[in-house]
Amino acid sequence: MNRILEPEYMDSVEEAASYSTMDNSAANSSFVAAVAAAGGTEGNLLDIGTGPGDIPILLAEQYQGLQVTAFDAAEEMLKLAEEKVASAGLSKRIEVRQGDAKKMPFPENHFDVVISNTILHHIPEPIKLLEEARRVLKPAGVLVIRDLFRPENEAEAWRLVELHAGEGSEQQRRMLFDSLHAALTLEEARDLANAAGLSAASVEMTSDRHYTIVLS
């Protein structure tokens, strides 16, 4: 099926709340494990498209050597992130910042670790996010970017929705379907990684609905 873009970020109170209440615990835990496996457990870490901040909190709780910048464009998402970070007692180790992932306010070679989880498909020109991620990463740094992949047809997309969000609300199910429709194929992701200067990175399927770009 063809790629159909969805909004670049969710910035209404309703959208932020609906996304935040989805049960992404298993997927988030597997992503944190992928970051750890790549060696991204120490230093200055940037999470691009942090949403409600769940992954920075998991990382900071498990790895005391991390100082995290949680970065997102959506104000309502960041309000939720700030509340969760404060509730977890991690405000000194997780800084919440708002801005555009396509033009981030950080210098070159600034972060030891750069991560992003299921945000790439929101970007109309995803190569811009990949280029920015490479720009702010230190030369010997760790990069882990995971995203949804686009199935061949809508029937397969709906099968994945029923499998992974079947117990969710109609809005949540639709959100996942639209995200799958907006995502890249594995080959498209590989081509964009190469074009963004990440030719040394691996780009592989890592679940029935995710691929992961890893540079370490």
NORCOR-V858954 format. One record per run of one state. SS is the DSSP state (H for helix, E for strand, - for the rest). FROM is the first residue (numbers start at 1). LEN is the number of residues. If there is no record, write none. Layout:
BEGIN
ss=SS from=FROM len=LEN
ss=SS from=FROM len=LEN
END
This chain:
BEGIN
ss=- from=1 len=12
ss=H from=13 len=8
ss=- from=21 len=4
ss=H from=25 len=13
ss=- from=38 len=5
ss=E from=43 len=6
ss=- from=49 len=5
ss=H from=54 len=9
ss=- from=63 len=3
ss=E from=66 len=7
ss=- from=73 len=2
ss=H from=75 len=13
ss=- from=88 len=6
ss=E from=94 len=5
ss=- from=99 len=12
ss=E from=111 len=7
ss=- from=118 len=2
ss=H from=120 len=3
ss=- from=123 len=4
ss=H from=127 len=10
ss=E from=137 len=13
ss=- from=150 len=4
ss=H from=154 len=12
ss=- from=166 len=4
ss=H from=170 len=13
ss=- from=183 len=1
ss=E from=184 len=1
ss=- from=185 len=1
ss=H from=186 len=10
ss=- from=196 len=6
ss=E from=202 len=4
ss=- from=206 len=4
ss=E from=210 len=6
ss=- from=216 len=1
END
